[in-house]
Amino acid sequence: MPEFKHLSRSVKGLIVLVTGAASGMGRATARLFAAEGADVAVTDFAADGAQKVADEIAATGGSARAWRLDVGNRDDIETVVSEISAHFGGLDVVINNAGISVRVAIDDDGYDEAWAQGLSVMLTAHQRIIRAALPHLRRSTCPRIVNIASTEALGATALHSAYSAAKAGVTGLTRSLAVELGREGITVNCICPGPIATAMTDRISDEHKAIYARRRTALGRYGAPEEVAHMTLSLCLPAASFLTGAVIPVDGGLMARNG
């Protein structure tokens, strides 16, 4: 029998870039990685929000720095990724989390604008960030990419066609890059959160959230941002070295119950 192979379950010392990290799942992810010993680049369009999260991490003894990042701006991406690498001395993990809510009817006069904005922030930005980070990831001993999509990529809700198209594109991008980058040891995986209690779902009343959760999810509740963050962390462990191209719903059993 071969000797048991010990694989590391620690991200201590890894340098992690999180987009959309000022709130919700991004904030939870940044704080979790920092709590586990990673150096975290907290990025968000909302500069004050990003700085607040970085300050929260520092107050608990973690390592983080904030950057304002407009993921819809190619030059901004290239500048910030370069600054992150220079500040921390490299880059090991990219977590493409930034997103926006896009709810529009197909025959609405503003549909083209909503479509363009949705794809810019939630799909085009992902590949641009990955491309900017790739030279650094290729030098890493634990290169990881995690793209955050949505169960809207796997199912459908009325008035969300632009959002669903962007998120479905993320799943396709994930699988394709997993194949393309696999021989270099770079893993690329995707998480599809279901109903999660974030700022994006704050507009929904607690009553309607409870009704939806009881009807649609196996667990009968909304998820917490931290529950998504822990799955993201799991995909970035050194021990997760043979997992790539996966599209994982973190949805309380929504897709299992309704698939």
N, C-alpha and C positions, 0 to 999 in steps of 0.2 A: 504494500500500500504506500502511495506517495505521502510525504510529510504534509501535515495540515498547513495551508498557506494563510498566513496572517495578513489581512488587508486593513488598511487604516480607515477609521471612521471619524477622522478629525480634519476639520478645515482650518485649523490654527495656522496662521501665517499666510494663507492664501489671500490674494488680492481680488476683490469682488466689485464689479460694477453693477449697480442696480438702477434702472431707469424708472421714472414715475415713483420715486421713493419718498415723497413728501407725505403720503397718506396711504391708508388702506393696506392692500397686500404688499405694495412696495415698501412701505414703512415697516411692516411686520417682518418682511424678508431682510431688510437692512439691519434691523435690530437683532434678529435671530443670528445671522452670520457673525455680527460683531460679538454677540454673547458667546459664540463658539470659538472666538479667537481670530477671526478673519479681519483683514484691513478692508474697510468698506468705503467705496466711492458712492456717496449719496447724491443722486442727480434727479433734477426735476425742473420743469418749466417754472414752477413757483420757487424762486430762490429763497424766500424767507422760510417756506415750509421745509425745504431741503436742509437749510441751516439748523432749523429747530430739531430735526431728526438727528443730525450730526451731533448737536449739543446734548441730546438725550443719551446718545451712545457714549459720548465722552463722560457724561455725569455718572455712568455706571461702570466706568473703567475700560470701555472699549476704544477701538481705533477707527476713526472715521473722519472724512472731510467732505464738505458739500460743494457741489458745482451747480450752477444754473445751466440747464441743458434743454434746448428746444429741439426735440428729436425730428421735427419737420424741417430742420435746417441742416443741409449737408456740411456746410463749413463749421457750424457749431459742433457737430458730432466729431469731426476730425480734430478740431482744436481741443475739445474736452477729453477725448480718449488719449490724445498725446499728453495732455497735462496730468491726467491720472497716472499714466505709466511713468512719467518723469517723477511725480511726487512719491509714489509708493515703490518704484523700482521694478515695475512690470505689471502684468495683468494675467490672471489665471481663469477668472470666471466672468461670464457676461450673462446678465439676467435681463432680458427684454420684457419689461413689465408695463411700460407706459401705455396708457390707453385713454380713450375718450368715449363718451356716450353719443351714439349716432342713431337717432330715431326719426325716420322720415319716410313718407309715402313715395312710391315709385313715380307717381304722377305729380308730385309737388314741384313747384317752380324752382325750389332751391335744391333739388335732388343732386344735380351735377356737382354743386359746391360741396354738399355733404359727402358725396362719394369720394371726391378728390381729397378732402380733409381726412376722412376715415382711413383711406388707404395710405395716405402720407404718414400719419402718426402710427398706425397699427400694423403696417406691413412693410412699406418702403423703408421706414426707419430701422426696422429689424435688420434687414440685409446691409444697410449702410453702417450700422454700429458693428456688426459682425466683420464686415470688410475692413473697417478701421482698426478693429481689435486683433485681426488675424495675425499680423506679424508678431504681436506680443504673445498670443495664445500658442503659436508655434514654438516659442521658447520656453513654455511652461511645462512643468512635470505633471500637472494635473489640469489640462485644459478642458473647460466645461462651458457649454452654451445651453441655457434654458430659455425657451420662448413661452410667454404666457399668452394663450389664446382664450378660448371660451367654449362652453358647451353649445353656444350659438354656431360654432363651426361644425358641430355634429348633428344638430337638429335645426329647428327654425322657429322664429317668432315673428308675427306680422309687424311690419314697419321697421324691421331691422336688417333689410337686405344689404345695405352698404356695410354695416357692422359685421354681419355674418360672412360676407364675401371677404372682408379683410382678415377675419379670424380663420376662415377656411384656407386662405392663402398662407397663413402662418403655419398651419399643419403641413401643407405641401412643401413649404420652404424648409421646415424642420426635417422631414424625411429625406428630401433631396440633398441637403447639406450633410446629413448624417452619413449618407453614402459617399458623398464627395470627399469629406474630411476624415472619414473613418480610418484610412490607412495611416494617417498622421497621429492617431490616438486622440483626436478631438471629438468628444461626444456632443451630440446635439439632440436635445429632447424637448418635449412640449407638454405643458400642463393646460388642461381645459377646466377652469373653475366653473362651477355651477352657481347657484344663488349664495352669494357671500355678502355679509354685512359690511359694506364700505360706503364711502361718500357717494358713489355712483348709484347706490340703491336706497339712499336716504330719502329720496322723493317718494318712495313707496311707503304707504302707511304700515304700521306694525300689524294691523288687522289683516290687511291684504297679504303681507308677507307670510303671516301664520297660515292663512288659507292656502296660499300657493304651496308652501312647504309641506303641509299635510297631504295635499292632493298629488303632488308631483315627486317628492323625494322619498326614498326608503327610510331615511332617518327622521323625517318629519320636522326638519328645522333648517334654518339658514346656517351656513358655515361661518366660522371666524377667519379673519385674514391670516392669523397665525397657523391655522390648519393647512392652508395653501403653502405658507412659508416653509413649513416642516417638510412637505413633499419636495419643494424646490431644493432645500438643503440636502435631502437624501440623494437627489440626482447629481449633486456636485461633490459628494464624498469621493476621496481617492478609491474607495472600495467599489464605487459604481462604475468601474472602468469597462465593463462589458455590456453596459446598457446604453443603447443609442437608437435614435429613430423612433422612440416611443412617444405616443400621444396618450396622455393619462388624464382621464376625467377625475377631478376632485370636486365631487358634486352631490355628496350625500346619497348617492344611488339614484340620482335623477335619470341618467341615461339607461341604467339597468331596469328601472321600473317602467320607463316609457319607450324603450327601444323596440 
